[in-house]
Amino acid sequence: MKKIGSKIYVFLIMLFLYAPLGVLIAYSFNNGKTTVWKGFTWKWYEQLFGDEAIMSALGNSLIIAFLSAAIATVFGTIAAIGIRNYRGKSRTLVQTASNIPIINPEIVTGVSLMLLFTFVGVLMNFEMGFWTVLLAHIGFCTPYVILNVMPKLRQMDRNIYEAALDLGCNQWQAFYKVVLHEILPGIISGFLISFTFSLDDFVITYFTRGSKFQTLPIEIYTMLRRRISPKINALSTLLFVVILVILIIINVRDRRQEKRNNAR
């Protein structure tokens, strides 16, 4: 009875989490514009790829998300290694400071960055746009990378690095072949979380984008003033499928790697 009860409980939780996505995917194939089902169609997907505004906003979002996630992953990994090498109260202080952007409300971060970029823009004569959004996204993504890499560093045996040095590796080789290999799952997780948060961000982007640069969340927000097109259902479905495929690939890869390690 306990096993049956736990399975029912898990099923209800999963239903609660994924039912909205199921409805979204279903209505991306609805022939009508309302919530009344009027038959199956592919027309919203066809119109989606023909909409220049949405495609341009999507392209901007993907570029910003990839670049910010990649740069934040490098910065966050270096910062996590540096924090790990601290001792005593210094480590706690620096680690707490690195968590502030996560705890801080997004609207506070967005307004503060807007004021900073406006001030610097007056001094250096530039307008907010692509580069300000990229810098803002790197800033709020980096703490998430630190948060994912730090546990892997704690799990790693320090003696492995020293053993690599004793066996003839220089410091770079020991880092690349030992440390990086040990913390790679955390780095990948940090990159994926950063990519997702950057792609999804609205508040910080809204305050730092200026008047000309448009991302997908901003484009959807402007559509709310009139009416959201079912094309957005199709776009959301495609994004969900892409993320799902990436997660499946990563999980399969991790399981195969785990089996190889166990076989050894």
C-alpha positions, 0 to 999 in steps of 0.5 A: 500500500505504501508503494502504491500510495507513493506512486500515486503521489508522484503521479499527481505531482508530475501531473500538476507540473506538466499538465500546463505544458501538455495543454500548451503543446495540444493547442499549438496544433489547434486550428482555432485561435481560442481555447475551443478545439477546431481541428488539427493544423500545422499552420501556426508553425508555418506562420511562426517561421514566417514571422520576422519579428519573432524570429529576430527576437528568438535569434537575439535571445539565443545569441545572448543566452549562449554567449552569456552562459559560455562566458559565465561558465568560464568566470563562475568556474574560475571563481569557484576554484578561487573560493575553494582555495580560500581559508577560514572566514574569507571563504564564507564571506566571498561565497556569501557575496557571490550568492547575493545576486541570486537572492537579490530581487530581479527588479532591484538588479535590473534597475541598478544595472540600468542606472549604471549603464545610463551613467556610463553611457553618458560618460562614454557616449553609447546607448543600451542594447546588445552589449548591455544586455549581455553584460547584465546576463553574464552578471546574474548567470555567474553565481549559478555556475558557482553554485553548481561547481562548488559541490563538485569541488567539495567532493573532489579529493585534493590529493588527486591533484597533488598526485598528478603533479608528482606523476609528472604533470605540470600545473596546467596539465594536472588541472585539465586532466584531473580537476576539470574532469572531476568538476565537469558535471557541475560545469555542464549543469551550470552552463545549462542553468545559465542558458535557461535563465538567460533565455527566460529572463524578462525583468533584467533584460527589460531594464537594460535593453534600451529602445531598439534591442528586442528579445523573445520575452520582450516580444511576447510582452509587447504582444500582450497589449493586443493578443497573444497569437497561437504562434507563441504556443508553437514556439514554446513547444519547439523550445520545450522539445529542444530542451527535453532532447538536450536533457535526454542526451545528457542523461544518457551520456552520464549513465553510459559514463557511469556504467564505464566507470563501474565496469573498471 
